[in-house]
Every structure is written in structure tokens, then in C-alpha cells.
Amino acid sequence: MSALNDTPVDTLSFEAARDELVQVVSELEQGSPTLEQSLALWERGEALAARCEEWLLGAKRRLEAARASASDSSDEVES
């Protein structure tokens, strides 16, 4: 069984990308029958990891913006 699927990585949610990445890593650790399959898994895993990082960076930016907005609001109240 291969963890590879045809879903474009850029359409995956964080959770879907993370879950598939776990499957890919597990399959790589078990060893694939061919070098070509191992390479395909590695490439998919790299793309999935990048997608997860993209989601996490987006979440970090949203948190920072919310904190900045909250800080600005509290500054206005104190003035």
C-alpha cells in the first residue's frame, strides 16, 4: 500500500497534509520495494512538509496580527 495520493498538495488542509505526511514517513521507514517508489514518497513528503509549514506560518501571522490589534485597542482605551 502506498501513502501517495493524487490530491494536489496545495489544496490540502493542515490536518490532511499532516496526516498524509505521517503515512509517508511511516512507509519510508518500512522501506519501499523500489528506488522509484522511495523517491516518489520522498518528493510527496517534502511537498507535504512545505504545505504544513505554509499553514503554520499563516497561523502565526494571524496570531501576530490579532495580538497587535488587541494591543492597539488597549492602547486606545488607556489614552
mmJSON file of the N, C-alpha and C atoms, coordinates in Angstrom:
{"data_MODEL":{"atom_site":{
"group_PDB":["ATOM","ATOM","ATOM","ATOM","ATOM","ATOM","ATOM","ATOM","ATOM","ATOM","ATOM","ATOM","ATOM","ATOM","ATOM","ATOM","ATOM","ATOM","ATOM","ATOM","ATOM","ATOM","ATOM","ATOM","ATOM","ATOM","ATOM","ATOM","ATOM","ATOM","ATOM","ATOM","ATOM","ATOM","ATOM","ATOM","ATOM","ATOM","ATOM","ATOM","ATOM","ATOM","ATOM","ATOM","ATOM","ATOM","ATOM","ATOM","ATOM","ATOM","ATOM","ATOM","ATOM","ATOM","ATOM","ATOM","ATOM","ATOM","ATOM","ATOM","ATOM","ATOM","ATOM","ATOM","ATOM","ATOM","ATOM","ATOM","ATOM","ATOM","ATOM","ATOM","ATOM","ATOM","ATOM","ATOM","ATOM","ATOM","ATOM","ATOM","ATOM","ATOM","ATOM","ATOM","ATOM","ATOM","ATOM","ATOM","ATOM","ATOM","ATOM","ATOM","ATOM","ATOM","ATOM","ATOM","ATOM","ATOM","ATOM","ATOM","ATOM","ATOM","ATOM","ATOM","ATOM","ATOM","ATOM","ATOM","ATOM","ATOM","ATOM","ATOM","ATOM","ATOM","ATOM","ATOM","ATOM","ATOM","ATOM","ATOM","ATOM","ATOM","ATOM","ATOM","ATOM","ATOM","ATOM","ATOM","ATOM","ATOM","ATOM","ATOM","ATOM","ATOM","ATOM","ATOM","ATOM","ATOM","ATOM","ATOM","ATOM","ATOM","ATOM","ATOM","ATOM","ATOM","ATOM","ATOM","ATOM","ATOM","ATOM","ATOM","ATOM","ATOM","ATOM","ATOM","ATOM","ATOM","ATOM","ATOM","ATOM","ATOM","ATOM","ATOM","ATOM","ATOM","ATOM","ATOM","ATOM","ATOM","ATOM","ATOM","ATOM","ATOM","ATOM","ATOM","ATOM","ATOM","ATOM","ATOM","ATOM","ATOM","ATOM","ATOM","ATOM","ATOM","ATOM","ATOM","ATOM","ATOM","ATOM","ATOM","ATOM","ATOM","ATOM","ATOM","ATOM","ATOM","ATOM","ATOM","ATOM","ATOM","ATOM","ATOM","ATOM","ATOM","ATOM","ATOM","ATOM","ATOM","ATOM","ATOM","ATOM","ATOM","ATOM","ATOM","ATOM","ATOM","ATOM","ATOM","ATOM","ATOM","ATOM","ATOM","ATOM","ATOM","ATOM","ATOM","ATOM","ATOM","ATOM","ATOM","ATOM","ATOM","ATOM","ATOM","ATOM"],
"id":[1,2,3,4,5,6,7,8,9,10,11,12,13,14,15,16,17,18,19,20,21,22,23,24,25,26,27,28,29,30,31,32,33,34,35,36,37,38,39,40,41,42,43,44,45,46,47,48,49,50,51,52,53,54,55,56,57,58,59,60,61,62,63,64,65,66,67,68,69,70,71,72,73,74,75,76,77,78,79,80,81,82,83,84,85,86,87,88,89,90,91,92,93,94,95,96,97,98,99,100,101,102,103,104,105,106,107,108,109,110,111,112,113,114,115,116,117,118,119,120,121,122,123,124,125,126,127,128,129,130,131,132,133,134,135,136,137,138,139,140,141,142,143,144,145,146,147,148,149,150,151,152,153,154,155,156,157,158,159,160,161,162,163,164,165,166,167,168,169,170,171,172,173,174,175,176,177,178,179,180,181,182,183,184,185,186,187,188,189,190,191,192,193,194,195,196,197,198,199,200,201,202,203,204,205,206,207,208,209,210,211,212,213,214,215,216,217,218,219,220,221,222,223,224,225,226,227,228,229,230,231,232,233,234,235,236,237],
"type_symbol":["N","C","C","N","C","C","N","C","C","N","C","C","N","C","C","N","C","C","N","C","C","N","C","C","N","C","C","N","C","C","N","C","C","N","C","C","N","C","C","N","C","C","N","C","C","N","C","C","N","C","C","N","C","C","N","C","C","N","C","C","N","C","C","N","C","C","N","C","C","N","C","C","N","C","C","N","C","C","N","C","C","N","C","C","N","C","C","N","C","C","N","C","C","N","C","C","N","C","C","N","C","C","N","C","C","N","C","C","N","C","C","N","C","C","N","C","C","N","C","C","N","C","C","N","C","C","N","C","C","N","C","C","N","C","C","N","C","C","N","C","C","N","C","C","N","C","C","N","C","C","N","C","C","N","C","C","N","C","C","N","C","C","N","C","C","N","C","C","N","C","C","N","C","C","N","C","C","N","C","C","N","C","C","N","C","C","N","C","C","N","C","C","N","C","C","N","C","C","N","C","C","N","C","C","N","C","C","N","C","C","N","C","C","N","C","C","N","C","C","N","C","C","N","C","C","N","C","C","N","C","C","N","C","C","N","C","C"],
"label_atom_id":["N","CA","C","N","CA","C","N","CA","C","N","CA","C","N","CA","C","N","CA","C","N","CA","C","N","CA","C","N","CA","C","N","CA","C","N","CA","C","N","CA","C","N","CA","C","N","CA","C","N","CA","C","N","CA","C","N","CA","C","N","CA","C","N","CA","C","N","CA","C","N","CA","C","N","CA","C","N","CA","C","N","CA","C","N","CA","C","N","CA","C","N","CA","C","N","CA","C","N","CA","C","N","CA","C","N","CA","C","N","CA","C","N","CA","C","N","CA","C","N","CA","C","N","CA","C","N","CA","C","N","CA","C","N","CA","C","N","CA","C","N","CA","C","N","CA","C","N","CA","C","N","CA","C","N","CA","C","N","CA","C","N","CA","C","N","CA","C","N","CA","C","N","CA","C","N","CA","C","N","CA","C","N","CA","C","N","CA","C","N","CA","C","N","CA","C","N","CA","C","N","CA","C","N","CA","C","N","CA","C","N","CA","C","N","CA","C","N","CA","C","N","CA","C","N","CA","C","N","CA","C","N","CA","C","N","CA","C","N","CA","C","N","CA","C","N","CA","C","N","CA","C","N","CA","C","N","CA","C","N","CA","C","N","CA","C","N","CA","C","N","CA","C","N","CA","C"],
"label_alt_id":[null,null,null,null,null,null,null,null,null,null,null,null,null,null,null,null,null,null,null,null,null,null,null,null,null,null,null,null,null,null,null,null,null,null,null,null,null,null,null,null,null,null,null,null,null,null,null,null,null,null,null,null,null,null,null,null,null,null,null,null,null,null,null,null,null,null,null,null,null,null,null,null,null,null,null,null,null,null,null,null,null,null,null,null,null,null,null,null,null,null,null,null,null,null,null,null,null,null,null,null,null,null,null,null,null,null,null,null,null,null,null,null,null,null,null,null,null,null,null,null,null,null,null,null,null,null,null,null,null,null,null,null,null,null,null,null,null,null,null,null,null,null,null,null,null,null,null,null,null,null,null,null,null,null,null,null,null,null,null,null,null,null,null,null,null,null,null,null,null,null,null,null,null,null,null,null,null,null,null,null,null,null,null,null,null,null,null,null,null,null,null,null,null,null,null,null,null,null,null,null,null,null,null,null,null,null,null,null,null,null,null,null,null,null,null,null,null,null,null,null,null,null,null,null,null,null,null,null,null,null,null,null,null,null,null,null,null],
"label_comp_id":["MET","MET","MET","SER","SER","SER","ALA","ALA","ALA","LEU","LEU","LEU","ASN","ASN","ASN","ASP","ASP","ASP","THR","THR","THR","PRO","PRO","PRO","VAL","VAL","VAL","ASP","ASP","ASP","THR","THR","THR","LEU","LEU","LEU","SER","SER","SER","PHE","PHE","PHE","GLU","GLU","GLU","ALA","ALA","ALA","ALA","ALA","ALA","ARG","ARG","ARG","ASP","ASP","ASP","GLU","GLU","GLU","LEU","LEU","LEU","VAL","VAL","VAL","GLN","GLN","GLN","VAL","VAL","VAL","VAL","VAL","VAL","SER","SER","SER","GLU","GLU","GLU","LEU","LEU","LEU","GLU","GLU","GLU","GLN","GLN","GLN","GLY","GLY","GLY","SER","SER","SER","PRO","PRO","PRO","THR","THR","THR","LEU","LEU","LEU","GLU","GLU","GLU","GLN","GLN","GLN","SER","SER","SER","LEU","LEU","LEU","ALA","ALA","ALA","LEU","LEU","LEU","TRP","TRP","TRP","GLU","GLU","GLU","ARG","ARG","ARG","GLY","GLY","GLY","GLU","GLU","GLU","ALA","ALA","ALA","LEU","LEU","LEU","ALA","ALA","ALA","ALA","ALA","ALA","ARG","ARG","ARG","CYS","CYS","CYS","GLU","GLU","GLU","GLU","GLU","GLU","TRP","TRP","TRP","LEU","LEU","LEU","LEU","LEU","LEU","GLY","GLY","GLY","ALA","ALA","ALA","LYS","LYS","LYS","ARG","ARG","ARG","ARG","ARG","ARG","LEU","LEU","LEU","GLU","GLU","GLU","ALA","ALA","ALA","ALA","ALA","ALA","ARG","ARG","ARG","ALA","ALA","ALA","SER","SER","SER","ALA","ALA","ALA","SER","SER","SER","ASP","ASP","ASP","SER","SER","SER","SER","SER","SER","ASP","ASP","ASP","GLU","GLU","GLU","VAL","VAL","VAL","GLU","GLU","GLU","SER","SER","SER"],
"label_asym_id":["A","A","A","A","A","A","A","A","A","A","A","A","A","A","A","A","A","A","A","A","A","A","A","A","A","A","A","A","A","A","A","A","A","A","A","A","A","A","A","A","A","A","A","A","A","A","A","A","A","A","A","A","A","A","A","A","A","A","A","A","A","A","A","A","A","A","A","A","A","A","A","A","A","A","A","A","A","A","A","A","A","A","A","A","A","A","A","A","A","A","A","A","A","A","A","A","A","A","A","A","A","A","A","A","A","A","A","A","A","A","A","A","A","A","A","A","A","A","A","A","A","A","A","A","A","A","A","A","A","A","A","A","A","A","A","A","A","A","A","A","A","A","A","A","A","A","A","A","A","A","A","A","A","A","A","A","A","A","A","A","A","A","A","A","A","A","A","A","A","A","A","A","A","A","A","A","A","A","A","A","A","A","A","A","A","A","A","A","A","A","A","A","A","A","A","A","A","A","A","A","A","A","A","A","A","A","A","A","A","A","A","A","A","A","A","A","A","A","A","A","A","A","A","A","A","A","A","A","A","A","A","A","A","A","A","A","A"],
"label_entity_id":["1","1","1","1","1","1","1","1","1","1","1","1","1","1","1","1","1","1","1","1","1","1","1","1","1","1","1","1","1","1","1","1","1","1","1","1","1","1","1","1","1","1","1","1","1","1","1","1","1","1","1","1","1","1","1","1","1","1","1","1","1","1","1","1","1","1","1","1","1","1","1","1","1","1","1","1","1","1","1","1","1","1","1","1","1","1","1","1","1","1","1","1","1","1","1","1","1","1","1","1","1","1","1","1","1","1","1","1","1","1","1","1","1","1","1","1","1","1","1","1","1","1","1","1","1","1","1","1","1","1","1","1","1","1","1","1","1","1","1","1","1","1","1","1","1","1","1","1","1","1","1","1","1","1","1","1","1","1","1","1","1","1","1","1","1","1","1","1","1","1","1","1","1","1","1","1","1","1","1","1","1","1","1","1","1","1","1","1","1","1","1","1","1","1","1","1","1","1","1","1","1","1","1","1","1","1","1","1","1","1","1","1","1","1","1","1","1","1","1","1","1","1","1","1","1","1","1","1","1","1","1","1","1","1","1","1","1"],
"label_seq_id":[1,1,1,2,2,2,3,3,3,4,4,4,5,5,5,6,6,6,7,7,7,8,8,8,9,9,9,10,10,10,11,11,11,12,12,12,13,13,13,14,14,14,15,15,15,16,16,16,17,17,17,18,18,18,19,19,19,20,20,20,21,21,21,22,22,22,23,23,23,24,24,24,25,25,25,26,26,26,27,27,27,28,28,28,29,29,29,30,30,30,31,31,31,32,32,32,33,33,33,34,34,34,35,35,35,36,36,36,37,37,37,38,38,38,39,39,39,40,40,40,41,41,41,42,42,42,43,43,43,44,44,44,45,45,45,46,46,46,47,47,47,48,48,48,49,49,49,50,50,50,51,51,51,52,52,52,53,53,53,54,54,54,55,55,55,56,56,56,57,57,57,58,58,58,59,59,59,60,60,60,61,61,61,62,62,62,63,63,63,64,64,64,65,65,65,66,66,66,67,67,67,68,68,68,69,69,69,70,70,70,71,71,71,72,72,72,73,73,73,74,74,74,75,75,75,76,76,76,77,77,77,78,78,78,79,79,79],
"pdbx_PDB_ins_code":[null,null,null,null,null,null,null,null,null,null,null,null,null,null,null,null,null,null,null,null,null,null,null,null,null,null,null,null,null,null,null,null,null,null,null,null,null,null,null,null,null,null,null,null,null,null,null,null,null,null,null,null,null,null,null,null,null,null,null,null,null,null,null,null,null,null,null,null,null,null,null,null,null,null,null,null,null,null,null,null,null,null,null,null,null,null,null,null,null,null,null,null,null,null,null,null,null,null,null,null,null,null,null,null,null,null,null,null,null,null,null,null,null,null,null,null,null,null,null,null,null,null,null,null,null,null,null,null,null,null,null,null,null,null,null,null,null,null,null,null,null,null,null,null,null,null,null,null,null,null,null,null,null,null,null,null,null,null,null,null,null,null,null,null,null,null,null,null,null,null,null,null,null,null,null,null,null,null,null,null,null,null,null,null,null,null,null,null,null,null,null,null,null,null,null,null,null,null,null,null,null,null,null,null,null,null,null,null,null,null,null,null,null,null,null,null,null,null,null,null,null,null,null,null,null,null,null,null,null,null,null,null,null,null,null,null,null],
"Cartn_x":[0.84,0.0,0.88,0.564,1.358,0.589,1.303,0.685,0.44,1.001,0.832,-0.617,-1.106,-2.409,-2.321,-3.38,-3.37,-3.87,-4.257,-4.77,-3.649,-3.879,-2.847,-2.538,-1.267,-0.841,-1.346,-1.375,-1.766,-3.252,-4.028,-5.447,-5.732,-4.719,-4.912,-4.973,-5.825,-5.846,-4.589,-4.314,-3.156,-3.269,-4.441,-4.63,-4.471,-5.016,-4.897,-3.442,-2.736,-1.318,-0.49,-0.758,-0.023,-0.262,-1.515,-1.844,-1.205,-1.241,-0.61,0.904,1.48,2.921,3.327,2.532,2.798,2.802,1.851,1.79,3.016,3.416,4.574,5.833,6.03,7.203,7.2,6.049,5.942,6.307,5.808,6.111,7.59,8.175,9.608,10.437,10.023,10.745,10.666,9.553,9.384,10.168,10.506,11.246,10.313,10.517,9.711,10.386,9.576,10.134,11.12,10.906,11.794,12.319,13.43,14.012,13.055,12.417,11.484,10.332,9.804,8.729,9.225,10.437,11.018,11.184,11.66,11.834,10.496,9.477,8.149,7.599,7.785,7.345,8.102,9.41,10.229,9.755,9.533,9.092,7.723,6.816,5.487,5.632,6.485,6.706,7.257,8.192,8.747,7.658,6.808,5.72,4.717,4.428,3.5,4.074,5.357,6.003,5.967,6.198,6.154,4.74,3.736,2.347,2.02,2.466,2.24,2.915,4.139,4.856,4.126,3.607,2.847,1.634,0.901,-0.245,0.185,1.266,1.728,2.197,2.891,3.333,2.134,1.125,-0.092,-0.794,-0.845,-1.463,-0.674,0.648,1.495,1.245,1.145,0.876,-0.483,-1.474,-2.806,-2.774,-2.059,-1.935,-1.227,-0.148,0.585,-0.288,-1.08,-1.971,-3.044,-3.574,-4.601,-4.017,-2.793,-2.141,-1.868,-1.42,-1.146,-2.439,-3.506,-4.8,-5.297,-5.142,-5.561,-4.716,-3.432,-2.538,-2.92,-3.232,-3.645,-4.944,-5.863,-7.134,-6.944,-6.066,-5.837,-5.091,-4.243,-3.56,-4.571,-5.569,-6.575,-7.43,-7.74,-8.555,-7.802,-6.488,-5.67,-5.429,-5.553,-5.254,-6.331],
"Cartn_y":[-1.189,0.0,1.244,2.18,3.399,4.564,5.411,6.579,7.688,7.545,8.576,8.647,9.846,10.012,11.116,11.284,12.223,13.614,13.813,15.113,16.145,17.258,18.297,18.794,18.865,19.251,20.634,21.549,22.926,23.079,21.998,22.067,21.43,20.836,20.115,21.053,20.705,21.412,21.027,21.745,21.407,19.981,19.64,18.314,17.204,17.402,16.38,16.22,17.337,17.282,16.616,16.956,16.361,14.855,14.445,13.021,12.225,12.782,12.086,12.049,13.118,13.146,12.047,11.833,10.752,9.41,9.212,7.968,7.805,8.885,8.843,8.477,9.126,8.844,7.384,6.903,5.517,4.555,4.84,3.972,4.039,5.213,5.334,4.564,4.612,3.887,2.373,1.908,0.476,0.01,0.947,0.61,0.308,0.985,0.766,-0.283,-1.002,-2.059,-1.551,-0.327,0.173,1.56,1.888,3.218,4.278,4.003,4.966,5.282,4.26,4.487,5.286,4.984,5.735,7.199,7.468,8.854,9.574,8.884,9.499,9.826,8.906,9.162,10.339,10.367,11.458,12.802,12.874,14.123,14.553,13.594,13.909,14.39,13.725,14.127,15.536,15.876,17.241,18.263,17.96,18.874,18.997,17.883,17.91,18.708,18.529,19.279,20.78,21.14,22.551,23.11,22.3,22.732,22.955,22.056,22.215,23.49,23.711,24.913,26.173,26.124,27.251,27.558,26.519,26.701,27.272,26.737,27.201,28.653,29.019,30.416,31.354,30.913,31.701,31.88,30.804,30.882,31.825,31.759,32.641,34.103,34.386,35.769,36.242,35.361,35.74,36.025,35.206,35.441,36.754,37.006,38.254,39.46,39.359,40.455,40.654,39.561,39.664,40.283,39.877,40.455,41.938,42.301,43.714,44.52,43.949,44.627,44.784,43.75,43.807,44.829,44.878,45.83,47.255,47.464,48.79,49.209,48.279,48.587,48.948,48.212,48.523,49.846,50.2,51.487,52.632,52.437,53.477,53.66,52.579,52.645,53.37,53.137,53.738,55.223,55.673,57.083,58.017],
"Cartn_z":[0.0,0.0,0.0,-0.852,-0.934,-0.335,0.396,1.016,-0.009,-1.202,-2.222,-2.682,-2.852,-3.475,-4.505,-5.264,-6.385,-6.01,-4.763,-4.353,-4.407,-5.109,-5.146,-3.731,-3.411,-2.063,-1.696,-2.656,-2.338,-2.018,-2.134,-1.779,-0.426,0.2,1.453,2.657,3.598,4.871,5.643,6.713,7.542,8.054,8.573,9.164,8.138,6.939,5.896,5.459,5.304,4.911,6.001,7.247,8.364,8.441,8.319,8.404,7.268,6.068,4.948,5.119,5.655,5.885,6.869,7.888,8.846,8.12,7.211,6.441,5.553,4.897,4.004,4.797,5.935,6.76,7.208,7.624,8.065,6.935,5.755,4.622,4.241,4.313,4.026,5.051,6.3,7.348,7.148,6.602,6.355,5.133,4.28,3.069,1.921,0.82,-0.371,-1.239,-2.011,-2.859,-3.92,-4.402,-5.455,-5.107,-5.718,-5.551,-6.081,-7.19,-7.786,-6.821,-6.166,-5.19,-3.987,-3.557,-2.44,-2.798,-4.003,-4.451,-4.547,-5.064,-5.175,-3.79,-2.85,-1.481,-0.867,-1.075,-0.531,-1.078,-2.389,-3.014,-2.48,-2.344,-1.8,-0.354,0.414,1.794,1.908,1.051,1.05,0.747,-0.226,-0.586,0.564,1.212,2.346,3.514,3.789,4.867,4.572,3.314,2.929,3.097,2.764,2.919,4.395,5.252,6.692,7.197,6.758,7.18,6.709,5.497,4.955,5.844,6.234,7.121,8.469,9.028,10.338,10.299,9.244,9.111,8.961,8.226,8.085,9.43,10.204,11.528,12.431,12.352,13.165,12.799,11.502,11.072,11.589,11.547,12.041,13.541,14.303,15.741,16.03,15.298,15.5,15.168,14.103,13.734,14.8,15.338,16.383,17.647,17.99,19.174,18.982,17.791,17.504,17.566,17.037,17.065,18.499,19.297,20.704,21.46,21.156,21.805,21.424,20.139,19.689,20.367,20.52,21.173,22.632,23.318,24.733,24.876,23.925,23.968,23.825,22.959,22.751,24.003,24.698,25.909,27.019,27.127,28.173,27.92,26.682,26.361,26.802],
"occupancy":[1.0,1.0,1.0,1.0,1.0,1.0,1.0,1.0,1.0,1.0,1.0,1.0,1.0,1.0,1.0,1.0,1.0,1.0,1.0,1.0,1.0,1.0,1.0,1.0,1.0,1.0,1.0,1.0,1.0,1.0,1.0,1.0,1.0,1.0,1.0,1.0,1.0,1.0,1.0,1.0,1.0,1.0,1.0,1.0,1.0,1.0,1.0,1.0,1.0,1.0,1.0,1.0,1.0,1.0,1.0,1.0,1.0,1.0,1.0,1.0,1.0,1.0,1.0,1.0,1.0,1.0,1.0,1.0,1.0,1.0,1.0,1.0,1.0,1.0,1.0,1.0,1.0,1.0,1.0,1.0,1.0,1.0,1.0,1.0,1.0,1.0,1.0,1.0,1.0,1.0,1.0,1.0,1.0,1.0,1.0,1.0,1.0,1.0,1.0,1.0,1.0,1.0,1.0,1.0,1.0,1.0,1.0,1.0,1.0,1.0,1.0,1.0,1.0,1.0,1.0,1.0,1.0,1.0,1.0,1.0,1.0,1.0,1.0,1.0,1.0,1.0,1.0,1.0,1.0,1.0,1.0,1.0,1.0,1.0,1.0,1.0,1.0,1.0,1.0,1.0,1.0,1.0,1.0,1.0,1.0,1.0,1.0,1.0,1.0,1.0,1.0,1.0,1.0,1.0,1.0,1.0,1.0,1.0,1.0,1.0,1.0,1.0,1.0,1.0,1.0,1.0,1.0,1.0,1.0,1.0,1.0,1.0,1.0,1.0,1.0,1.0,1.0,1.0,1.0,1.0,1.0,1.0,1.0,1.0,1.0,1.0,1.0,1.0,1.0,1.0,1.0,1.0,1.0,1.0,1.0,1.0,1.0,1.0,1.0,1.0,1.0,1.0,1.0,1.0,1.0,1.0,1.0,1.0,1.0,1.0,1.0,1.0,1.0,1.0,1.0,1.0,1.0,1.0,1.0,1.0,1.0,1.0,1.0,1.0,1.0,1.0,1.0,1.0,1.0,1.0,1.0,1.0,1.0,1.0,1.0,1.0,1.0],
"B_iso_or_equiv":[0.0,0.0,0.0,0.0,0.0,0.0,0.0,0.0,0.0,0.0,0.0,0.0,0.0,0.0,0.0,0.0,0.0,0.0,0.0,0.0,0.0,0.0,0.0,0.0,0.0,0.0,0.0,0.0,0.0,0.0,0.0,0.0,0.0,0.0,0.0,0.0,0.0,0.0,0.0,0.0,0.0,0.0,0.0,0.0,0.0,0.0,0.0,0.0,0.0,0.0,0.0,0.0,0.0,0.0,0.0,0.0,0.0,0.0,0.0,0.0,0.0,0.0,0.0,0.0,0.0,0.0,0.0,0.0,0.0,0.0,0.0,0.0,0.0,0.0,0.0,0.0,0.0,0.0,0.0,0.0,0.0,0.0,0.0,0.0,0.0,0.0,0.0,0.0,0.0,0.0,0.0,0.0,0.0,0.0,0.0,0.0,0.0,0.0,0.0,0.0,0.0,0.0,0.0,0.0,0.0,0.0,0.0,0.0,0.0,0.0,0.0,0.0,0.0,0.0,0.0,0.0,0.0,0.0,0.0,0.0,0.0,0.0,0.0,0.0,0.0,0.0,0.0,0.0,0.0,0.0,0.0,0.0,0.0,0.0,0.0,0.0,0.0,0.0,0.0,0.0,0.0,0.0,0.0,0.0,0.0,0.0,0.0,0.0,0.0,0.0,0.0,0.0,0.0,0.0,0.0,0.0,0.0,0.0,0.0,0.0,0.0,0.0,0.0,0.0,0.0,0.0,0.0,0.0,0.0,0.0,0.0,0.0,0.0,0.0,0.0,0.0,0.0,0.0,0.0,0.0,0.0,0.0,0.0,0.0,0.0,0.0,0.0,0.0,0.0,0.0,0.0,0.0,0.0,0.0,0.0,0.0,0.0,0.0,0.0,0.0,0.0,0.0,0.0,0.0,0.0,0.0,0.0,0.0,0.0,0.0,0.0,0.0,0.0,0.0,0.0,0.0,0.0,0.0,0.0,0.0,0.0,0.0,0.0,0.0,0.0,0.0,0.0,0.0,0.0,0.0,0.0,0.0,0.0,0.0,0.0,0.0,0.0],
"pdbx_formal_charge":[null,null,null,null,null,null,null,null,null,null,null,null,null,null,null,null,null,null,null,null,null,null,null,null,null,null,null,null,null,null,null,null,null,null,null,null,null,null,null,null,null,null,null,null,null,null,null,null,null,null,null,null,null,null,null,null,null,null,null,null,null,null,null,null,null,null,null,null,null,null,null,null,null,null,null,null,null,null,null,null,null,null,null,null,null,null,null,null,null,null,null,null,null,null,null,null,null,null,null,null,null,null,null,null,null,null,null,null,null,null,null,null,null,null,null,null,null,null,null,null,null,null,null,null,null,null,null,null,null,null,null,null,null,null,null,null,null,null,null,null,null,null,null,null,null,null,null,null,null,null,null,null,null,null,null,null,null,null,null,null,null,null,null,null,null,null,null,null,null,null,null,null,null,null,null,null,null,null,null,null,null,null,null,null,null,null,null,null,null,null,null,null,null,null,null,null,null,null,null,null,null,null,null,null,null,null,null,null,null,null,null,null,null,null,null,null,null,null,null,null,null,null,null,null,null,null,null,null,null,null,null,null,null,null,null,null,null],
"auth_seq_id":[1,1,1,2,2,2,3,3,3,4,4,4,5,5,5,6,6,6,7,7,7,8,8,8,9,9,9,10,10,10,11,11,11,12,12,12,13,13,13,14,14,14,15,15,15,16,16,16,17,17,17,18,18,18,19,19,19,20,20,20,21,21,21,22,22,22,23,23,23,24,24,24,25,25,25,26,26,26,27,27,27,28,28,28,29,29,29,30,30,30,31,31,31,32,32,32,33,33,33,34,34,34,35,35,35,36,36,36,37,37,37,38,38,38,39,39,39,40,40,40,41,41,41,42,42,42,43,43,43,44,44,44,45,45,45,46,46,46,47,47,47,48,48,48,49,49,49,50,50,50,51,51,51,52,52,52,53,53,53,54,54,54,55,55,55,56,56,56,57,57,57,58,58,58,59,59,59,60,60,60,61,61,61,62,62,62,63,63,63,64,64,64,65,65,65,66,66,66,67,67,67,68,68,68,69,69,69,70,70,70,71,71,71,72,72,72,73,73,73,74,74,74,75,75,75,76,76,76,77,77,77,78,78,78,79,79,79],
"auth_comp_id":["MET","MET","MET","SER","SER","SER","ALA","ALA","ALA","LEU","LEU","LEU","ASN","ASN","ASN","ASP","ASP","ASP","THR","THR","THR","PRO","PRO","PRO","VAL","VAL","VAL","ASP","ASP","ASP","THR","THR","THR","LEU","LEU","LEU","SER","SER","SER","PHE","PHE","PHE","GLU","GLU","GLU","ALA","ALA","ALA","ALA","ALA","ALA","ARG","ARG","ARG","ASP","ASP","ASP","GLU","GLU","GLU","LEU","LEU","LEU","VAL","VAL","VAL","GLN","GLN","GLN","VAL","VAL","VAL","VAL","VAL","VAL","SER","SER","SER","GLU","GLU","GLU","LEU","LEU","LEU","GLU","GLU","GLU","GLN","GLN","GLN","GLY","GLY","GLY","SER","SER","SER","PRO","PRO","PRO","THR","THR","THR","LEU","LEU","LEU","GLU","GLU","GLU","GLN","GLN","GLN","SER","SER","SER","LEU","LEU","LEU","ALA","ALA","ALA","LEU","LEU","LEU","TRP","TRP","TRP","GLU","GLU","GLU","ARG","ARG","ARG","GLY","GLY","GLY","GLU","GLU","GLU","ALA","ALA","ALA","LEU","LEU","LEU","ALA","ALA","ALA","ALA","ALA","ALA","ARG","ARG","ARG","CYS","CYS","CYS","GLU","GLU","GLU","GLU","GLU","GLU","TRP","TRP","TRP","LEU","LEU","LEU","LEU","LEU","LEU","GLY","GLY","GLY","ALA","ALA","ALA","LYS","LYS","LYS","ARG","ARG","ARG","ARG","ARG","ARG","LEU","LEU","LEU","GLU","GLU","GLU","ALA","ALA","ALA","ALA","ALA","ALA","ARG","ARG","ARG","ALA","ALA","ALA","SER","SER","SER","ALA","ALA","ALA","SER","SER","SER","ASP","ASP","ASP","SER","SER","SER","SER","SER","SER","ASP","ASP","ASP","GLU","GLU","GLU","VAL","VAL","VAL","GLU","GLU","GLU","SER","SER","SER"],
"auth_asym_id":["A","A","A","A","A","A","A","A","A","A","A","A","A","A","A","A","A","A","A","A","A","A","A","A","A","A","A","A","A","A","A","A","A","A","A","A","A","A","A","A","A","A","A","A","A","A","A","A","A","A","A","A","A","A","A","A","A","A","A","A","A","A","A","A","A","A","A","A","A","A","A","A","A","A","A","A","A","A","A","A","A","A","A","A","A","A","A","A","A","A","A","A","A","A","A","A","A","A","A","A","A","A","A","A","A","A","A","A","A","A","A","A","A","A","A","A","A","A","A","A","A","A","A","A","A","A","A","A","A","A","A","A","A","A","A","A","A","A","A","A","A","A","A","A","A","A","A","A","A","A","A","A","A","A","A","A","A","A","A","A","A","A","A","A","A","A","A","A","A","A","A","A","A","A","A","A","A","A","A","A","A","A","A","A","A","A","A","A","A","A","A","A","A","A","A","A","A","A","A","A","A","A","A","A","A","A","A","A","A","A","A","A","A","A","A","A","A","A","A","A","A","A","A","A","A","A","A","A","A","A","A","A","A","A","A","A","A"],
"auth_atom_id":["N","CA","C","N","CA","C","N","CA","C","N","CA","C","N","CA","C","N","CA","C","N","CA","C","N","CA","C","N","CA","C","N","CA","C","N","CA","C","N","CA","C","N","CA","C","N","CA","C","N","CA","C","N","CA","C","N","CA","C","N","CA","C","N","CA","C","N","CA","C","N","CA","C","N","CA","C","N","CA","C","N","CA","C","N","CA","C","N","CA","C","N","CA","C","N","CA","C","N","CA","C","N","CA","C","N","CA","C","N","CA","C","N","CA","C","N","CA","C","N","CA","C","N","CA","C","N","CA","C","N","CA","C","N","CA","C","N","CA","C","N","CA","C","N","CA","C","N","CA","C","N","CA","C","N","CA","C","N","CA","C","N","CA","C","N","CA","C","N","CA","C","N","CA","C","N","CA","C","N","CA","C","N","CA","C","N","CA","C","N","CA","C","N","CA","C","N","CA","C","N","CA","C","N","CA","C","N","CA","C","N","CA","C","N","CA","C","N","CA","C","N","CA","C","N","CA","C","N","CA","C","N","CA","C","N","CA","C","N","CA","C","N","CA","C","N","CA","C","N","CA","C","N","CA","C","N","CA","C","N","CA","C","N","CA","C","N","CA","C","N","CA","C","N","CA","C"],
"pdbx_PDB_model_num":[1,1,1,1,1,1,1,1,1,1,1,1,1,1,1,1,1,1,1,1,1,1,1,1,1,1,1,1,1,1,1,1,1,1,1,1,1,1,1,1,1,1,1,1,1,1,1,1,1,1,1,1,1,1,1,1,1,1,1,1,1,1,1,1,1,1,1,1,1,1,1,1,1,1,1,1,1,1,1,1,1,1,1,1,1,1,1,1,1,1,1,1,1,1,1,1,1,1,1,1,1,1,1,1,1,1,1,1,1,1,1,1,1,1,1,1,1,1,1,1,1,1,1,1,1,1,1,1,1,1,1,1,1,1,1,1,1,1,1,1,1,1,1,1,1,1,1,1,1,1,1,1,1,1,1,1,1,1,1,1,1,1,1,1,1,1,1,1,1,1,1,1,1,1,1,1,1,1,1,1,1,1,1,1,1,1,1,1,1,1,1,1,1,1,1,1,1,1,1,1,1,1,1,1,1,1,1,1,1,1,1,1,1,1,1,1,1,1,1,1,1,1,1,1,1,1,1,1,1,1,1,1,1,1,1,1,1]
}}}
